[in-house]
C-alpha cells in the first residue's frame, strides 16, 4: 500500500510501516483512518490481525492514571525538597 493516501496522510513510498502527514493542515484523523484501512486490508487479504506498535491517545479518552502518576511524582519531589530525604 506504499503511496496510498487518505486526506493529508500518506503511507511512505519508501517504508510501508510509516504513515506521514503532509502540509500545515495535516490531521491525525487522516492518519488514523489510513492506519485502519491498512489493518482491514491485511486482515481481509492475509488473515493477519495487525496491532499498533505505539500507544494511541485520543482527546476524548481519560488520562486519569497519567495525571495521578504525575501528581504522585510531584508530591515525592516536594518531600525531597522539604526534608532532604528520598521518598520510600
Rosetta blueprint (number, residue, H / E / L):
1 X L
2 X L
3 X L
4 X L
5 X E
6 X E
7 X L
8 X L
9 X E
10 X E
11 X E
12 X L
13 X L
14 X L
15 X L
16 X L
17 X L
18 X L
19 X E
20 X E
21 X E
22 X L
23 X L
24 X L
25 X L
26 X L
27 X L
28 X H
29 X H
30 X H
31 X H
32 X H
33 X H
34 X H
35 X H
36 X H
37 X H
38 X H
39 X H
40 X H
41 X H
42 X H
43 X H
44 X H
45 X H
46 X H
47 X L
48 X L
49 X L
50 X L
51 X L
52 X L
53 X L
54 X L
55 X L
56 X L
57 X L
58 X L
59 X L
60 X L
61 X L
62 X L
63 X L
64 X H
65 X H
66 X H
67 X H
68 X H
69 X H
70 X H
71 X H
72 X H
73 X H
74 X H
75 X H
76 X H
77 X H
78 X H
79 X H
80 X H
81 X H
82 X H
83 X H
84 X L
85 X L
86 X L
87 X L
88 X L
